[in-house]
Amino acid sequence: MSENETTSTEQPVRAHEPAAVRDSAAARASAGEPAGGPHAERHIRSFTPRRGRITDAQRKALERLWPRWGVAVAEGTRLDLPALFDTLPPDAPTVLEIGFGMGEATLRMAADDPGTGILAVDVHTPGLGNVLRLMEVRGLDNIRVAEGDAIILLRHMLAPASLAGLRLYFPDPWPKQRHHKRRIVQPEFLDLAAVPLAPGAVVHFATDWEPYAAHMLRTLEAHPAYENTQPDGGYAPRPDARPLTRFEGKGLDKEHRVHDLLFRRR
Ligand SMILES: C[S@@+](CC[C@H](N)C(=O)[O-])C[C@H]1O[C@@H](n2cnc3c(N)ncnc32)[C@H](O)[C@@H]1O
């Protein structure tokens, strides 16, 4: 059993030392394993392990705040979301944000909507430290950061119908044809997400890569578990609630056109 795994079935998992502190990502990468750990079941490989530079402030925030607000992604664990978001009422909605990067959207949306819990997952440790640090600075208590592969989280860790929403902002576009299978938005990903999403849950994707936007639209439209909120079946106007993120800014600098997709779980 790896040190990330646990035999328990339901708990708010937080007692975990983040990879940035152990500095084990490099060891896993050199062993040929993904940053999410040795998970044989994972099919979509939407990221490559990388070693981001972490500032002292981010590292200190990780060391200090991880036990309070961190979640280890692990196959053997089912999250108890009301217990995890113990600062919110037990019936507070929870949304999952996949690939939050440096957390610009996470932090702003958490501040704008303090009654909603945001479970934010990424494999990028400087971002985990950044969000933890700024949560404390800004007095936010409605974010929990999960370290690891969102595919594992979706497949193993969330109860059916436990999420009120799913956010995926500027996922890696994998523009080369031979890498398209690495795009996280695939029918299989939508199958996995359909289980924890409650009926009516809002699914919000955004990308600045036009071919990926078209692929997202086609894939969502073709999936029976989701319906487009747009009567014309197209892209949605950018919701005011979605702040500018680092990757969106880079796309806009290159004059990319940004598309939002707003669907609902049937
Ligand atoms: C292009 S960045 C976008 C970050 C951020 N949403 C933004 O708009 O600035 C994509 C992020 O998704 C993360 N990511 C990719 N695949 C992932 C997966 N399977 N599980 C968790 N995070 C993932 C990457 O580590 C990266 O931080």
PDBQT file of the ligand as one rigid body, heavy atoms in Angstrom, charges set to zero:
ROOT
HETATM    1  C1  LIG A 301      -3.799  24.850 -18.468  1.00  0.00    +0.000 C 
HETATM    2  S1  LIG A 301      -3.867  24.753 -16.740  1.00  0.00    +0.000 S 
HETATM    3  C2  LIG A 301      -5.253  25.799 -16.320  1.00  0.00    +0.000 C 
HETATM    4  C3  LIG A 301      -5.222  26.239 -14.902  1.00  0.00    +0.000 C 
HETATM    5  C4  LIG A 301      -6.334  27.201 -14.480  1.00  0.00    +0.000 C 
HETATM    6  N1  LIG A 301      -7.651  26.605 -14.551  1.00  0.00    +0.000 N 
HETATM    7  C5  LIG A 301      -6.295  28.477 -15.274  1.00  0.00    +0.000 C 
HETATM    8  O1  LIG A 301      -7.261  28.740 -16.004  1.00  0.00    +0.000 OA
HETATM    9  O2  LIG A 301      -5.323  29.227 -15.134  1.00  0.00    +0.000 OA
HETATM   10  C6  LIG A 301      -4.540  23.133 -16.484  1.00  0.00    +0.000 C 
HETATM   11  C7  LIG A 301      -4.394  22.642 -15.065  1.00  0.00    +0.000 C 
HETATM   12  O3  LIG A 301      -5.051  21.402 -14.948  1.00  0.00    +0.000 OA
HETATM   13  C8  LIG A 301      -4.258  20.542 -14.149  1.00  0.00    +0.000 C 
HETATM   14  N2  LIG A 301      -4.646  19.156 -14.495  1.00  0.00    +0.000 N 
HETATM   15  C9  LIG A 301      -4.570  18.569 -15.705  1.00  0.00    +0.000 A 
HETATM   16  N3  LIG A 301      -5.053  17.315 -15.648  1.00  0.00    +0.000 NA
HETATM   17  C10 LIG A 301      -5.442  17.117 -14.358  1.00  0.00    +0.000 A 
HETATM   18  C11 LIG A 301      -6.006  16.016 -13.683  1.00  0.00    +0.000 A 
HETATM   19  N4  LIG A 301      -6.278  14.867 -14.312  1.00  0.00    +0.000 N 
HETATM   20  N5  LIG A 301      -6.269  16.146 -12.365  1.00  0.00    +0.000 NA
HETATM   21  C12 LIG A 301      -5.992  17.290 -11.719  1.00  0.00    +0.000 A 
HETATM   22  N6  LIG A 301      -5.472  18.391 -12.317  1.00  0.00    +0.000 NA
HETATM   23  C13 LIG A 301      -5.196  18.287 -13.625  1.00  0.00    +0.000 A 
HETATM   24  C14 LIG A 301      -2.838  20.912 -14.476  1.00  0.00    +0.000 C 
HETATM   25  O4  LIG A 301      -1.940  20.553 -13.452  1.00  0.00    +0.000 OA
HETATM   26  C15 LIG A 301      -2.949  22.429 -14.621  1.00  0.00    +0.000 C 
HETATM   27  O5  LIG A 301      -2.747  23.093 -13.386  1.00  0.00    +0.000 OA
ENDROOT
TORSDOF 0
